[in-house]
Amino acid sequence: MKNNMRIGIDARLLGTRQGGLGRYLEQLLTHLEKILATEPNFELVIFLRQENFNDYHPTNIRIKKVLANIKWYTWREQFFLSKIIKKEKIDLMHFPHWNIPLFYHNPFVVTIHDLLLLHYHTRTASTLGPITYFIKNLAYKIVLRHAIKKSKQIITPSEFTKNDIAKIFNIPKEKITVTHLAPTKLYSDTSNKKMAKPYVLYVGVAYPHKNLPLLIDAWKIFCDKYGNDFQLVLAGKINYFYQQLINKTKKEKITNIIFTNYVSDKELAELYQHASLYIFPSLYEGFGLPGLEAMQYNVPVLSSEYGSLPEVFGKAALYNNFKFPLNVAEIIHQALTDQNLRAQLIGEGQKVIHSYSWDTTAQLTWEIYKKGV
């Protein structure tokens, strides 16, 4: 291995406003910096957009920031990102998402968080017109296949996603390494703020696979049967899909639901801290980070039984198939009122969260880098 190996990381998605991907990059970079301090023969080159360039402050002189002001999922990404990367003479590039330029043929590793767009590829999950949607979906499949077939190594957050990739793309499992994500401790300015009522919390986007329309139907049944003592708080940036849910609640006169819009990390910590129950109704997940974050605050978790969620939560969650609103309403009531069950879930949650570590994630990732160069 030559001296001063240059590892590039595409960090254009850095920032918590980009959801789980942003959190992954934020924590990965933080912990890779610790490892770099003990690896004098390596340099890191971090590619950023204009909007997050000044938000990242490396602590090691062997970390270089490079402006790659190109938006993801665009034609400019396909045609111009490779040129920017190649100018830096990168020995191994890490793309933390599947959107890799087809013209990039130098050594790289890729993180594939899930195969959501292969499993949920209907137009209900898109605001695009039929022709544009068809083209975008075809482009996604081509780019994804390139990422999987041409990468030196594939990183995934769960055994579920690893098996999914291996099966669909006929990839040997030896090419795929699981590096679990980990909950990040968030801190609020105050521990005194609370909602007007106790509440059940969901954090995340409102795409169709998140199954929020069924949750809202179940919540209506729950309130009709057990009263309005609790609120349902849906924390996520208001977009087309959240607006559909808002319209649904207005049309059907469903009350006791709060849509927060975007929340900062401090506000999110506050929401976790005072929640009575965290609910995860998703029909497909590559990992399930918000559930682990909730467990840090001793919040019981009610989860669907799909995707990676049983693998990630183990015994620390109460599971349901989330297909029948009446059944979901009953299990919400059980999770809120059965004190022995709640204590058991909280205790198991504390065990589970200590099995995940960003230090471990970063160390496994670094070992992949060293093999790749």
C-alpha positions, 0 to 999 in steps of 0.5 A, spaced: 500 500 500 502 506 498 503 512 502 498 517 503 492 513 501 486 518 499 479 516 501 473 520 498 467 521 501 461 523 498 457 528 503 453 532 499 447 529 503 450 531 510 445 534 514 440 532 519 434 535 514 436 529 509 433 524 514 437 518 516 442 519 510 444 525 513 444 522 520 449 517 517 454 521 514 454 526 520 456 520 525 460 516 520 464 523 519 465 524 526 467 517 528 472 516 522 476 523 524 477 519 531 480 513 527 484 517 522 488 520 528 491 513 528 492 512 521 498 517 518 498 514 511 491 516 510 487 522 508 480 524 507 477 528 502 470 530 503 465 532 497 460 537 500 455 542 497 455 549 498 449 549 503 453 544 507 460 546 506 461 551 512 457 546 516 462 541 516 468 543 520 474 537 520 479 537 526 484 533 522 489 537 517 489 530 513 481 532 511 480 536 505 473 539 504 472 540 496 466 543 493 461 539 489 455 543 488 451 538 484 444 536 487 443 529 487 438 525 483 440 530 477 443 529 470 448 534 472 450 529 478 451 523 472 455 528 468 459 532 472 460 529 479 466 524 476 470 530 474 470 533 480 472 527 484 477 525 479 481 531 480 482 529 487 486 523 485 482 519 490 484 512 491 477 509 493 471 513 493 465 512 498 458 513 496 453 513 502 447 512 497 446 508 490 446 515 486 453 514 483 455 517 476 455 511 471 461 514 468 465 513 474 469 507 474 475 508 479 475 504 485 469 505 490 464 502 495 457 504 496 452 504 502 445 501 500 440 502 505 435 499 502 431 497 496 425 501 497 424 503 490 424 496 487 419 494 492 415 500 492 415 502 485 408 504 484 406 512 482 403 512 488 410 514 491 411 519 486 408 526 484 411 525 477 407 525 471 407 518 468 412 519 462 417 522 467 416 517 472 417 511 467 424 515 465 426 516 472 424 509 475 428 506 469 434 511 471 434 508 478 434 501 476 440 502 471 444 506 476 443 502 482 445 496 478 451 499 476 453 501 483 452 494 486 455 490 480 461 495 480 463 496 487 468 493 490 464 492 497 457 494 499 455 496 505 448 495 508 445 497 515 442 490 516 442 483 515 435 484 512 438 489 506 444 484 505 439 478 504 435 483 499 441 485 495 444 478 494 437 475 492 435 480 487 442 482 484 445 475 485 451 478 489 455 473 493 454 475 500 461 476 501 461 482 497 456 485 502 458 487 509 453 489 515 455 496 519 449 497 523 447 504 525 446 507 532 442 512 536 444 519 537 443 522 543 439 528 542 439 534 547 434 539 548 434 546 551 429 544 556 425 538 559 419 542 561 416 543 555 410 539 553 404 538 549 397 540 552 396 532 552 400 526 553 402 523 546 403 518 541 409 519 537 411 518 530 418 521 526 419 521 519 417 522 512 410 520 510 411 516 503 406 511 502 410 505 505 410 508 511 403 506 512 401 513 515 393 513 512 392 506 516 395 509 522 390 515 522 384 510 521 386 506 527 387 513 531 380 515 529 378 508 532 382 509 538 379 516 540 372 514 538 373 508 543 377 510 548 376 518 548 381 524 547 386 523 552 392 522 548 394 526 541 398 523 535 404 527 533 406 526 526 413 529 526 416 531 519 417 536 514 410 538 511 410 536 503 406 533 498 405 526 502 404 530 509 399 534 506 395 529 503 394 526 510 392 533 513 387 533 508 384 526 510 384 528 517 380 535 515 375 531 510 374 525 515 374 530 521 379 526 525 382 530 531 387 530 536 393 529 531 398 534 530 403 535 524 409 539 527 412 540 520 420 540 520 423 539 527 430 541 529 434 536 533 433 540 540 425 540 538 426 532 536 429 531 543 424 534 546 418 530 543 422 523 544 423 525 552 415 526 553 412 521 548 408 516 552 409 511 546 413 511 539 409 508 533 413 505 527 407 502 522 412 502 516 411 496 511 418 496 509 425 499 513 432 498 511 434 499 519 429 503 523 433 509 527 427 513 530 425 507 534 432 506 537 432 514 538 426 513 542 428 507 546 434 512 549 428 516 552 425 510 555 419 510 551 416 504 549 416 502 541 410 499 538 413 497 531 410 493 525 413 486 523 416 488 516 423 489 513 429 489 518 425 492 524 424 485 528 432 484 527 433 491 529 429 492 535 429 484 537 425 483 544 425 491 545 418 492 541 411 490 541 409 488 534 403 488 529 402 487 522 399 494 521 394 492 516 387 492 520 385 499 523 381 496 529 386 491 531 392 497 531 387 501 535 387 495 540 394 494 541 395 502 541 391 502 547 394 496 550 401 499 549 399 505 553 395 502 559 399 495 560 404 497 565 407 491 566 408 490 558 411 498 558 416 496 563 418 490 560 419 494 553 423 499 556 428 495 560 429 491 553 430 497 550 435 499 554 439 493 553 438 493 545 441 500 544 447 499 548 448 493 542 449 499 537 455 504 537 457 509 531 464 507 533 463 500 531 460 502 525 466 507 523 471 502 525 468 496 520 467 502 515 474 503 515 476 496 515 473 496 508 476 502 506 483 499 507 481 492 504 479 496 498 485 500 497 
